[in-house]
Amino acid sequence: MSVLPTYQVLDGKRCGDALRADIAKGALEVRSKRGRAPHLAAVLVGSDGASRTYVEAKVKACEEVGFRSSLIVLPETITEDDLLHRVKQLNKDKELDGFIVQLPLPDHIDADKVTLAIAPEKDVDGFHPENIGRMVLGLPGFLPATPSGIVELLRHYHVETAGKHCVVIGRSHIVGTPMSILMSRNAYPGNCTVTLAHSRTMDLPALTREADILIAALGKPEFVTGAMVREGAVVVDVGIHRIADASRKSGFRLVGDVKFDEVAPKCSWIAPVPGGVGPMTITSLLLNTLKACTH
Ligand code: NAD
């Protein structure tokens, strides 16, 4: 006799597909109004395999919803000045609605300088300080893709958030910190009491056991164990890691920051890896690009 799981899956592929169908309709409207489709460019510096995979997935997603996309591959040896010059050209390109510069960048390039050089109205990754400031103040702007994708995933599945204790593990500028801001804002999803945990947090397991909603974005494979999670919690796994696995054709398998087999049976909802947050991140990028055409 098979036992049905007690938890429900926050399925990012399913939710992303539903949102992408609406985005495709939006793209058609933009095309009929302006005579050209929304256009996103992705800049890739160097030949890092994982970065290339992410960028190619973004380009493919654009094509699937009827956007135009451009992949700009620059050599690993490009100077910071030359990259900044390229960014300025893209800022001025009237045929382009938004663009991203895939991170991480080589060590000789200051990623903060590059982020600052991107025009806020084309910053569809939502990393520019102006867009971060707009998010904090609740003003219109581009939300960072991964946190915004998580918010859309919680909305799609009508997960209750008001008054809940949300613990976010990780305080990076692109995931943990904006996530903590979005979950505490006076909106749905939001209205949580938020604790932002990081590498200096004392007794993390005691904290995570208090979480109604736990968002793991620390970048350590299978760090969150069953003993760290309370019964009935909502768990969102943001981490993504390739683990060597000779039994797979690809030679690797993907795991998150959460030990799924131990944690899932304790959850009410869980966003797994793969198939949870990943597809939502790309969907948010598409949403931001569509927004760039219409504001
Ligand atoms: P990061 O390395 O920039 O930040 C990690 C954060 O975790 C830091 O703030 C650090 O203080 C904290 N941390 C590290 N060890 C800790 C510990 N033992 N206890 C508590 N806090 C600790 O990482 P990031 O860019 O925020 O990414 C986090 C993870 O999410 C990575 O695995 C990354 O690959 C993944 N990610 C996935 C997506 C997606 O679309 N699925 C998007 C972005 C990032």
Residues whose N, C-alpha, C, O or C-beta is under 5 A from the ligand:
A	BS01	NAD	T146 I169 G170 R171 S172 V175 G176 A197 H198 S199 A217 L218 G219 V238 G239 I240 V277 G278 T281
